[in-house]
């Protein structure tokens, strides 16, 4: 029996009326699990960084040095899933399930080819990359190993991204959410073993006191343990490299599970029992290129800008590099809910456009955007107050904590408009409108953030770089709201 969310999505496809309460309910039903997925993903990186941060500032700097380069490569492969999943959402909205399956088959073939090429290129440059972007001998070797192992997992990451995107396009936010939580749990478990060496933990049960009088017998038994005992926890002791090894193992498990579910269990897109060709079709490939091409160019150039920012930060020293990457990780807890709401926006807008419901498309666009702004405004306020605690959980280094706290409090003021840009961009992607928004992102990033950061960093240090980031995100949010209000983005899907 269909649940409330499935019934509401079916009403979109059947052109039935949805009042404001129905629209808000559907928005929340899709947004909450999507937000959980995003938060669990960033929690994974948060815990990873905390584990590595416990090894010292140089270990954190090793990951921070290549983090933006990893984002670049991961952005390339994620564009593949976007180009095809939007088409699936449109076909699902039009009740064309067989057409959706045809797109899925073609996407699998393309994804494996592109991720294989990406893996090869990334692995080839892995050990030289840290030196290219300003790393020295103290952090570059570990950074190169970390990058190399991560790139070996590119096909697994691609498969996981693709299947999660396809399930979200059908309106299934539950399975991608579970996959993200599973990835977080497995990653932490594997990293706990891979990062740290085998160690002994001393446990003294005689120090425990059970106050409940009904458990007095157990109390007397515990009191017989007059000497502590040692618990041995196995470990590989790989340090920074172990963080990549653990993530690779977790990705393998999750990619296998979510792929199995999508191709055999999903009502809308399962391939088992539905024969069809994997041969690419010109119309599907062309549409994928139209959608993903501008996003790919945008992400490449946006990540190139992030790498440029890393180059600007690198001369400020290991403390600044570590504070920058850990600050970005901490801030992610604030803005990842916005990306979750954005995923819901892409699904709602994509299916509404596929069903030919223009007015409903507009309503979902603004409803999801306002929800994103509200949630991230609250998260920004929490981040401002909790910044010292957030940084303290990531690193024991007092200098890194202090600098990161200052940066987070600068950034907190930009979160509402950052939310506007995140969700509005997702709305445009759901409509298949990616060219003009990509140009807007690039102009904002390069003309405002990079130029302002380069101007302010020599005088104000890392705080100047983060002030530039806050100014740029506010500017970006405002221009995206303006386009959503007055632009012709709904025509892109025709």
C-alpha positions as CSV (number, residue, x, y, z in Angstrom):
1,X,0.0,0.0,0.0
2,X,1.3,3.4,-1.0
3,X,2.3,5.7,1.9
4,X,1.5,9.4,2.1
5,X,4.5,10.5,0.1
6,X,3.8,8.1,-2.8
7,X,0.1,9.0,-2.9
8,X,1.0,12.7,-3.2
9,X,3.5,12.1,-5.9
10,X,1.0,10.0,-7.8
11,X,-1.5,12.9,-7.6
12,X,1.1,15.1,-9.3
13,X,1.4,12.6,-12.1
14,X,-2.4,12.2,-12.4
15,X,-3.0,16.0,-12.5
16,X,-5.0,15.9,-9.3
17,X,-5.3,19.0,-7.1
18,X,-2.8,19.6,-4.2
19,X,-3.6,22.4,-1.8
20,X,-1.0,24.3,0.1
21,X,-1.1,21.8,3.0
22,X,-0.5,18.9,0.6
23,X,2.4,20.7,-1.1
24,X,4.0,21.6,2.2
25,X,3.6,18.0,3.5
26,X,5.1,16.5,0.4
27,X,8.0,19.0,0.6
28,X,8.7,18.0,4.2
29,X,8.3,14.3,3.5
30,X,11.0,14.5,0.8
31,X,13.2,17.0,2.5
32,X,13.6,15.4,5.9
33,X,15.2,12.1,4.8
34,X,17.3,14.0,2.2
35,X,18.5,16.3,5.0
36,X,19.4,13.3,7.1
37,X,21.4,11.8,4.2
38,X,23.3,15.0,3.8
39,X,23.9,15.5,7.5
40,X,25.1,11.9,7.9
41,X,27.5,12.4,5.0
42,X,29.1,15.4,6.5
43,X,29.2,13.8,9.9
44,X,31.3,11.1,8.3
45,X,33.8,13.7,7.1
46,X,33.5,15.5,10.4
47,X,34.4,12.3,12.4
48,X,37.1,11.5,9.8
49,X,38.7,14.9,10.2
50,X,38.5,14.6,14.0
51,X,40.3,11.3,13.9
52,X,43.0,12.6,11.6
53,X,43.0,15.9,13.6
54,X,44.0,14.0,16.7
55,X,47.2,13.1,14.9
56,X,48.2,16.8,14.8
57,X,47.9,19.9,12.6
58,X,50.2,18.5,9.9
59,X,48.0,15.4,9.4
60,X,45.0,17.7,9.0
61,X,46.9,19.9,6.6
62,X,47.8,16.9,4.5
63,X,44.1,16.2,3.9
64,X,43.3,19.9,3.6
65,X,45.9,20.4,0.9
66,X,44.2,18.0,-1.6
67,X,40.6,18.3,-0.4
68,X,39.6,20.8,-3.0
69,X,41.2,18.7,-5.7
70,X,39.2,15.7,-4.6
71,X,36.0,17.9,-4.8
72,X,37.0,18.7,-8.4
73,X,37.2,15.0,-9.4
74,X,34.1,14.0,-7.5
75,X,32.2,16.9,-9.1
76,X,33.1,15.6,-12.5
77,X,31.6,12.2,-11.9
78,X,28.6,13.5,-10.0
79,X,27.6,15.5,-13.1
80,X,26.9,12.3,-14.9
81,X,24.2,11.3,-12.5
82,X,22.6,14.7,-12.7
83,X,22.4,14.7,-16.5
84,X,20.5,11.4,-16.5
85,X,18.5,11.6,-13.2
86,X,16.7,14.8,-14.2
87,X,15.5,13.0,-17.3
88,X,14.3,10.1,-15.1
89,X,12.4,12.6,-13.0
90,X,10.7,14.1,-16.1
91,X,9.7,10.6,-17.4
92,X,8.4,9.5,-14.0
93,X,6.3,12.7,-13.8
94,X,4.9,11.8,-17.2
95,X,4.2,8.2,-16.1
96,X,6.7,6.8,-18.6
97,X,8.4,4.2,-16.4
98,X,9.8,2.2,-19.3
99,X,11.4,5.4,-20.6
100,X,12.9,6.0,-17.2
101,X,14.4,2.5,-17.2
102,X,15.9,3.1,-20.6
103,X,17.6,6.2,-19.3
104,X,19.0,4.3,-16.3
105,X,20.5,1.5,-18.5
106,X,22.3,4.1,-20.7
107,X,23.5,6.0,-17.6
108,X,25.2,2.9,-16.1
109,X,27.3,2.4,-19.2
110,X,28.3,6.1,-19.5
111,X,29.0,6.3,-15.8
112,X,31.4,3.4,-15.8
113,X,33.4,4.7,-18.7
114,X,33.7,8.3,-17.3
115,X,34.5,7.1,-13.8
116,X,37.2,4.8,-15.2
117,X,38.9,7.6,-17.1
118,X,38.6,9.9,-14.0
119,X,40.2,7.2,-11.8
120,X,43.1,6.8,-14.2
121,X,43.8,10.5,-14.5
122,X,43.6,11.1,-10.8
123,X,45.8,8.1,-9.9
124,X,48.4,9.3,-12.4
125,X,48.8,12.7,-10.9
126,X,48.2,11.8,-7.3
127,X,51.8,12.0,-6.0
128,X,52.7,15.2,-7.9
129,X,49.5,17.1,-7.2
130,X,50.3,18.2,-3.6
131,X,53.6,19.9,-4.8
132,X,51.8,21.6,-7.6
133,X,49.4,23.3,-5.2
134,X,52.0,24.6,-2.8
135,X,52.6,21.7,-0.4
136,X,56.0,21.1,1.2
137,X,57.9,17.9,2.1
138,X,56.3,17.7,5.5
139,X,52.7,17.2,4.3
140,X,52.9,16.3,0.5
141,X,53.8,12.6,0.7
142,X,50.9,11.7,3.0
143,X,48.6,14.0,0.9
144,X,49.6,12.1,-2.3
145,X,48.9,8.7,-0.8
146,X,45.5,9.9,0.5
147,X,44.5,11.3,-2.9
148,X,45.7,8.2,-4.8
149,X,43.7,5.7,-2.7
150,X,40.6,7.9,-2.9
151,X,40.9,8.0,-6.7
152,X,40.9,4.2,-6.8
153,X,37.4,4.3,-5.5
154,X,36.0,6.6,-8.3
155,X,34.0,3.9,-10.0
156,X,32.4,2.9,-6.7
157,X,31.6,6.4,-5.8
158,X,30.1,7.0,-9.3
159,X,27.9,3.9,-9.0
160,X,26.7,5.0,-5.6
161,X,26.0,8.6,-6.7
162,X,24.2,7.4,-9.8
163,X,21.9,5.0,-8.1
164,X,21.1,7.3,-5.2
165,X,20.3,10.1,-7.7
166,X,18.0,7.8,-9.7
167,X,16.1,6.7,-6.6
168,X,15.7,10.3,-5.5
169,X,14.3,11.1,-9.0
170,X,11.5,8.6,-8.4
171,X,10.7,10.3,-5.0
172,X,12.4,7.6,-3.0
173,X,14.5,9.5,-0.4
174,X,14.4,6.7,2.2
175,X,17.0,4.4,0.6
176,X,19.5,7.1,-0.3
177,X,19.2,8.3,3.3
178,X,19.8,4.8,4.7
179,X,22.8,4.4,2.3
180,X,24.3,7.7,3.7
181,X,23.8,6.6,7.3
182,X,25.3,3.2,6.5
183,X,28.2,4.8,4.8
184,X,28.9,7.0,7.8
185,X,28.8,4.1,10.2
186,X,31.0,1.8,8.1
187,X,33.4,4.6,7.4
188,X,33.9,5.5,11.0
189,X,34.3,1.8,11.9
190,X,36.8,1.1,9.1
191,X,38.7,4.3,9.8
192,X,39.0,3.6,13.5
193,X,40.9,0.4,12.6
194,X,42.8,1.8,9.6
195,X,44.0,5.1,11.0
196,X,45.2,4.1,14.4
197,X,47.7,1.4,15.4
198,X,46.9,-1.6,17.6
199,X,46.4,-0.2,21.1
200,X,45.6,-1.3,24.6
201,X,42.8,0.2,26.7
202,X,43.0,-0.3,30.5
203,X,39.6,-0.9,32.2
204,X,39.2,-0.8,35.9
205,X,35.8,-2.2,36.9
206,X,36.4,-1.6,40.6
207,X,35.8,2.1,39.9
208,X,32.2,1.5,38.8
209,X,29.4,1.8,41.4
210,X,25.8,0.7,40.7
211,X,23.5,2.7,42.8
212,X,20.3,0.6,42.4
213,X,19.9,-1.5,45.5
214,X,18.1,-4.2,43.5
215,X,21.5,-4.9,41.8
216,X,23.5,-5.3,45.0
217,X,24.5,-8.8,44.0
218,X,26.1,-7.5,40.8
219,X,27.8,-4.8,42.8
220,X,29.4,-7.4,45.0
221,X,30.5,-9.3,42.0
222,X,32.1,-6.2,40.4
223,X,33.9,-5.5,43.6
224,X,35.9,-8.7,43.2
225,X,37.8,-7.1,40.3
226,X,40.5,-5.5,42.4
227,X,42.9,-5.0,39.5
228,X,42.2,-3.5,36.0
229,X,42.3,-5.5,32.8
230,X,43.5,-4.6,29.4
231,X,41.4,-4.6,26.2
232,X,43.4,-4.8,23.0
233,X,41.9,-2.9,20.0
234,X,43.4,-3.9,16.6
235,X,44.6,-1.3,14.2
236,X,46.6,-0.8,11.0
237,X,48.3,2.4,12.1
238,X,48.1,4.0,8.6
239,X,47.4,7.5,9.7
240,X,46.3,9.9,7.0
241,X,46.4,7.0,4.5
242,X,44.1,5.0,6.7
243,X,41.3,7.6,6.4
244,X,41.3,6.9,2.6
245,X,41.4,3.1,3.0
246,X,38.5,3.1,5.4
247,X,36.4,5.3,3.2
248,X,37.2,3.1,0.2
249,X,36.0,-0.1,2.0
250,X,32.8,1.6,3.2
251,X,32.1,2.9,-0.3
252,X,32.4,-0.6,-1.8
253,X,29.8,-2.0,0.6
254,X,27.3,0.8,0.1
255,X,27.7,1.0,-3.7
256,X,26.9,-2.8,-3.9
257,X,23.8,-2.5,-1.7
258,X,22.2,0.6,-3.3
259,X,22.8,-0.7,-6.8
260,X,21.1,-4.0,-5.9
261,X,18.1,-2.1,-4.5
262,X,17.8,0.2,-7.5
263,X,18.0,-2.5,-10.2
264,X,15.9,-5.1,-8.5
265,X,13.6,-3.6,-5.9
266,X,12.5,-0.1,-7.0
267,X,9.0,-0.2,-8.4
268,X,9.6,2.7,-10.9
269,X,13.1,1.9,-12.3
270,X,14.0,-1.8,-11.5
271,X,15.7,-3.5,-14.4
272,X,15.3,-7.1,-13.2
273,X,12.4,-8.5,-15.2
274,X,12.4,-5.6,-17.7
275,X,14.7,-6.4,-20.7
276,X,16.1,-3.6,-22.7
277,X,19.2,-2.2,-24.4
278,X,22.1,-0.5,-22.8
279,X,23.1,1.1,-26.1
280,X,23.3,4.9,-25.9
281,X,20.5,6.8,-27.7
282,X,21.3,10.1,-29.4
283,X,18.4,12.0,-27.8
284,X,19.1,10.8,-24.3
285,X,22.8,11.5,-24.6
286,X,22.2,15.0,-26.1
287,X,19.8,15.9,-23.3
288,X,22.2,14.6,-20.7
289,X,24.9,16.8,-22.3
290,X,22.6,19.8,-22.3
291,X,21.9,19.3,-18.5
292,X,25.2,18.1,-17.3
293,X,27.6,20.0,-19.6
294,X,27.1,23.4,-18.0
295,X,27.1,21.9,-14.5
296,X,30.4,20.1,-15.3
297,X,32.0,23.3,-16.6
298,X,30.7,25.2,-13.6
299,X,32.0,22.6,-11.1
300,X,35.3,22.3,-12.8
301,X,35.8,26.1,-12.7
302,X,34.3,26.4,-9.2
303,X,36.6,23.8,-7.9
304,X,39.5,25.4,-9.7
305,X,38.5,28.5,-7.8
306,X,38.6,26.5,-4.6
307,X,42.0,25.2,-5.5
308,X,43.0,28.8,-6.1
309,X,41.8,29.7,-2.6
310,X,43.9,26.8,-1.3
311,X,46.9,28.3,-3.0
312,X,46.1,31.7,-1.5
313,X,45.8,30.0,2.0
314,X,48.9,27.8,1.6
315,X,51.5,30.5,2.2
316,X,49.7,31.4,5.5
317,X,51.2,28.2,7.0
318,X,50.1,24.8,8.3
319,X,47.9,26.3,11.1
320,X,45.9,28.3,8.5
321,X,45.6,25.3,6.1
322,X,44.3,23.1,8.9
323,X,41.9,25.7,10.3
324,X,40.6,26.3,6.8
325,X,39.8,22.7,6.0
326,X,38.5,21.9,9.5
327,X,36.4,25.1,9.4
328,X,34.9,24.0,6.1
329,X,34.1,20.6,7.6
330,X,32.4,22.2,10.6
331,X,30.5,24.6,8.4
332,X,29.2,21.7,6.3
333,X,27.0,20.7,9.2
334,X,25.2,24.0,8.8
335,X,24.7,24.0,5.0
336,X,24.3,20.3,4.2
337,X,20.6,20.4,5.3
338,X,20.2,23.0,2.5
339,X,21.5,20.5,0.0
340,X,19.1,17.9,1.3
341,X,16.2,20.3,0.7
342,X,17.7,21.1,-2.7
343,X,17.5,17.4,-3.6
344,X,13.8,17.4,-2.7
345,X,13.4,20.5,-4.8
346,X,14.9,18.8,-7.8
347,X,12.6,15.9,-7.5
348,X,9.4,18.0,-7.0
349,X,10.2,20.4,-9.8
350,X,11.4,17.6,-12.1
351,X,8.2,15.5,-11.7
352,X,5.9,18.6,-11.8
353,X,7.5,19.7,-15.1
354,X,7.3,16.2,-16.5
355,X,3.6,16.2,-15.6
356,X,3.2,19.6,-17.4
357,X,2.1,21.4,-14.2
358,X,3.7,24.9,-14.5
359,X,1.9,26.6,-11.6
360,X,2.7,23.7,-9.2
361,X,6.3,23.9,-10.4
362,X,6.5,27.5,-9.3
363,X,4.9,26.8,-6.0
364,X,7.3,24.0,-5.2
365,X,10.2,26.2,-6.2
366,X,9.4,28.9,-3.7
367,X,8.3,26.6,-1.0
368,X,11.5,24.6,-1.0
369,X,13.7,27.7,-1.2
370,X,12.0,29.4,1.7
371,X,12.2,26.2,3.7
372,X,16.0,26.1,3.0
373,X,16.5,29.7,4.1
374,X,14.6,29.1,7.3
375,X,16.5,25.9,8.2
376,X,20.0,27.4,7.4
377,X,19.3,30.6,9.2
378,X,18.6,28.6,12.3
379,X,21.7,26.5,11.6
380,X,23.8,29.6,11.1
381,X,22.8,30.9,14.5
382,X,23.7,27.6,16.2
383,X,27.0,27.6,14.4
384,X,27.9,31.1,15.6
385,X,27.2,30.1,19.2
386,X,28.7,26.6,19.1
387,X,31.8,27.5,16.9
388,X,34.4,26.9,19.7
389,X,32.9,23.5,20.6
390,X,32.7,22.5,16.9
391,X,36.4,23.2,16.4
392,X,37.4,21.6,19.7
393,X,35.9,18.3,18.6
394,X,38.0,18.4,15.4
395,X,41.5,19.2,16.7
396,X,43.4,19.4,19.9
397,X,45.6,22.2,18.6
398,X,44.6,25.5,20.4
399,X,45.9,27.8,17.6
400,X,43.8,25.9,14.9
401,X,40.7,25.9,17.2
402,X,40.9,29.7,17.8
403,X,41.5,30.6,14.1
404,X,38.7,28.2,13.0
405,X,36.3,29.6,15.5
406,X,36.8,33.2,14.2
407,X,36.2,32.0,10.6
408,X,33.0,30.1,11.4
409,X,31.6,33.2,13.1
410,X,32.3,35.3,10.0
411,X,30.6,32.7,7.8
412,X,27.5,32.3,9.9
413,X,26.1,35.6,8.7
414,X,26.0,34.4,5.1
415,X,24.1,31.1,5.7
416,X,20.5,32.4,4.8
417,X,21.6,33.6,1.3
418,X,23.8,30.5,0.9
419,X,20.6,28.5,1.4
420,X,18.9,30.6,-1.3
421,X,21.6,29.8,-3.8
422,X,21.7,26.1,-3.0
423,X,18.0,25.4,-3.3
424,X,17.4,27.8,-6.2
425,X,20.2,26.0,-8.1
426,X,18.5,22.7,-7.4
427,X,15.2,24.1,-8.7
428,X,16.8,25.1,-11.9
429,X,18.5,21.7,-12.3
430,X,15.1,20.0,-11.8
431,X,13.8,22.1,-14.7
432,X,16.8,21.2,-16.9
433,X,17.9,24.9,-16.8
434,X,21.6,24.8,-16.1
435,X,23.5,27.2,-18.4
436,X,22.7,30.6,-17.1
437,X,22.8,29.5,-13.4
438,X,26.2,28.0,-14.1
439,X,27.5,31.3,-15.5
440,X,26.0,33.1,-12.5
441,X,27.9,30.8,-10.1
442,X,31.2,31.3,-12.0
443,X,30.9,35.1,-12.1
444,X,30.1,35.2,-8.4
445,X,32.9,32.8,-7.4
446,X,35.7,34.2,-9.5
447,X,34.8,37.9,-9.7
448,X,33.8,38.2,-6.0
449,X,35.3,35.5,-3.8
450,X,38.7,34.8,-5.5
451,X,39.5,38.4,-6.2
452,X,38.5,39.6,-2.8
453,X,40.3,36.7,-1.0
454,X,43.5,37.5,-2.9
455,X,43.2,41.1,-1.9
456,X,42.4,40.5,1.8
457,X,44.6,37.4,2.6
458,X,48.0,39.2,2.7
459,X,46.7,41.7,5.2
460,X,44.0,39.9,7.2
461,X,45.1,36.3,6.9
462,X,42.6,33.5,6.9
463,X,39.9,35.7,8.4
464,X,40.1,37.9,5.2
465,X,39.6,34.8,3.1
466,X,36.5,33.8,5.0
467,X,35.1,37.3,4.9
468,X,35.4,37.2,1.1
469,X,33.5,33.9,1.2
470,X,30.7,35.4,3.2
471,X,30.4,38.4,0.9
472,X,30.3,36.2,-2.2
473,X,27.7,33.7,-0.8
474,X,25.4,36.6,0.1
475,X,25.8,38.1,-3.4
476,X,25.2,34.7,-5.0
477,X,22.0,34.1,-3.1
478,X,20.5,37.4,-4.0
479,X,21.1,37.0,-7.8
480,X,19.7,33.5,-7.7
481,X,16.5,34.7,-6.0
482,X,16.2,37.4,-8.6
483,X,16.5,34.8,-11.4
484,X,13.9,32.5,-9.8
485,X,11.5,35.5,-9.5
486,X,12.0,37.0,-13.0
487,X,13.8,34.4,-15.1
488,X,12.4,32.0,-17.7
489,X,13.9,28.9,-16.2
490,X,10.7,26.8,-16.5
491,X,11.0,26.9,-20.3
492,X,14.3,24.9,-20.3
493,X,12.5,21.5,-20.0
494,X,10.5,22.0,-23.2
